[in-house]
Amino acid sequence: MALALVALGSNLQQPKQQVSKAIQVLAETPGLHLLKASSLYATAPVGYDSQPDFINAVIQVSTEIPAQQLMQLLLSVEQTFGRERPFPNAPRILDLDLLDYAGLQMATALLTLPHPRMHERGFVILPLAEIVPDFVLPQGQTVVEWATEFPHDDVRKLDAQKLDH
């Protein structure tokens, strides 16, 4: 079984419910076993500012599904939720990113592991620090060290929205 980390985000159609429902769908997917789910975090949009704030979370799963197939599964779940891609950084019902898969390093047309920009995103770093504080980023620091060194004031933890799985 491989450990994988998945980032979830939404800013359309009741984003808190979209993220929570997506976690539930993934938890019930054959071949995936949900180990940990972060709290929900509210984040200002990145790249295209004229849109609502995002709700984000990160989960850790164990799986026997190979990395590329897992990415295909995540894309399929996005489509099931109604994800559209009209332009880069557009508002979305659901966004799922495979951040890490058992430390695997790869770069294909479909998937780059580890996720090349996860360290730049507070909405990824802070939920990661919550559920896997000792996870080491490609830069060589743990997520907790990175979060401490580079504050992410644009990300707010929604304490009352802790997901229990």
N, C-alpha and C positions, 0 to 999 in steps of 0.2 A: 504494500500500500504506500502510495506517495502522499505527502502533505502538500496541499496547494492553498494559495491565498487568492481570494477573489474580491475585487472592489465593486461596490454597487452604488449607483447614483440615479436620481430622478429629479426633475423639476416641473413635471406636468401631471395633471390629473391626480391630485392628492398624492404628492411624492412620498410622504411617510408611509402611506398604505402600499404604494407601488414597491418600495424597497422591502417592506416587511413581507409582502406577498411573494416577492421574488426569492427571499430567503427561505420561505416556506416551500416554494416550488423546488428549489435546489435541494433542500433537506429531504424531500420526498422522492428525489430522482434516483432510480436504481443505479448503483455504482458509485454514489456519493454518500459520504457520511459526514454530517455537519458536526464539527468539534467545538467551534467557538464562533460567536457573533458579537461584534462590537455594539456599542450604543449607536444611536443615530447622531449625525452631525449636520448642522446647517452651514452652508458655504456659499459665498458670493460666486457668481459665474466667472469662468476663466475663458479668455479668448474672444468671446462675444458677449458684451455686457448688457445688451438690451433684452434681457430675459429674467425670469424669476430665479431666486436663490435655489440651490440644490439641497437635497437631503442625501447624505452619503453614509455608508457603512462598509465594513470589511468583514469577511468570514474566512474561517479556516476549515478546510474539509480534508478528509482522507479519501483516496480514490485509487482504483485500479485502471481508470480510464486514461489512456495516454494523453499527453499534453495537447497535441493538435486536435484530437477528438474532443477533448474537454473544451477547447476554445470554440469548436464548431457547435457544441452543445450550448455554450453560453450565448453564442450568436442566435441560435434557434430560440432560446428562451426570450431574448430581446425581441425577436420578430413576433413571437406569440403575444407579447405585451403590446405590440403595435409600434415598435421602434421604427422611425423613419430617419433618413440621413440626407436632408435637403442641402446642407452645407456644413463645413467643419465647425465644430463647437455649437451646433444648433441645439435648441431646447429638445429635451427627450423624455419620453415616458420611462425608459429604463436604459441604463448603460451598465454593462458588465465587463470588467477587465480582469484578465488573468495576470496577476502580479508576479507570482512565483510558483514554480512547480518542482518541488524537491531539489531546489538549487540548480536545476537544469539551465544550461546556457544554450540558446539557439536563436537563430534569426532566419525566418522564412517569410514569404509573402503574407501569410496568415498571422504569424505569431512571432514576437520577439520576447525572449525571456532572459533574465528577469525584465519586467516592464521598464523600458528605458527612462521614463519620466516620473516614476513613483516617488523618488526622493524630492522632487520639486513641488509636490502637491500635499499641502497640509491636510486636505480631506482624505488623503490616504495614510500619511504618516501618523496622525493622531489616533485614528482607529486601530492601526497596526500596533502602535505603542500600547494601546489598551489591552489587546488580546494576545500579542506575541512580543512582549517588550525586549526580549533578547534576540529578535530576528535581526540578522546582520545584512545591511544594505550593500550593494555592490561597491559603494564608496568605502567600505570597511568599518563603518560605525553601526552600532545598534540603532534601531528606530528611536529608542528613548534618548540616546545621546544626540542623534540628529535633531529630534524635536526640541531638545533643550538648547542646542546651539543655534538653531534657526527657528525663532518663534513664528507661529502661524496665527496671528491675531484675527485673520479673516475667517476662522473656523470656530464655530460654537457647538459645544457638546450639548445635546438635548437630554439632560439627566432623566427626565420622566419617561423617555422613550427607550429605555434599555430593553433589548431583545433577549428574551430567555428561551434558549433552545437546548 
